[in-house]
Amino acid sequence: MHTQNNITEHLLNTIMGNGKSKYSPGARQNLEAMGVKRKLWLKVDEVTGKTTMPDGDFAMSRKEKVALCIILKNLRVPSSFSSNFRNNVNINPPELRNFKSHDYHVTIQYLLPLLVHVATSMPKDLRVSLLRISTFFRILCAKVINREHLIRAKDSLVEAIYVLEKHFPPSFFVISIHLIVHLADEALICGLVRFRWMYPFERMMKGFKRLVRNRRYIEGCIARGYITRESSLYCMKDLSVNGEV
């Protein structure tokens, strides 16, 4: 599900307008070269000679960015639902940082539609398209996949991407955006997504990193720590207090 995480990171960076945004001056020059979206072209002040970039429909003002960050910072979620957003959100300046892959997974499925509707003034069709993308991922990652629902969600996803093309620049549509459509076909052929994603292995590797005490012998530290942990669990679970099996 790295495609899902990539699109979420890509989308958040673009609407927040941070350093990783795809709406750079180069993207504005590409719009001018193609002769599309004239109102978003770079503008040069004849008096001062300063170049400015008009904001797109999806762009958030500083007030909206602060409101979004405050919501995330004060958010309370169940244990193990995601990382502690309080540590990943900065209000002054408003920015999102150190998001893990599972944080992006939670954001696109549950948080992004709510944040967009509450904290932004995006056009209605753009907000609805983001809601459709979120709904698609919720259906795709469900514990039980309904074939008809997934096919309908795929058709709705295609319409949502068409709406994104109206508002976002061509530089926004990297290969990850295109691959979303094929995730539904993959699920219909291979079955449930949760048996094929990498989150369990990423959590396991995080546990292995904690076992390393000497960076010169990384493999040895992991092997010794793993054996020690397994032996401790065996003694606690399989042996009684009196030492009888």
Summary of the structure (lengths in Angstrom):
residues: 245
radius of gyration: 22.9
end to end distance: 42.8
largest distance: 89.4
contacts: 654
relative contact order: 0.12
helix: 64%
strand: 3%
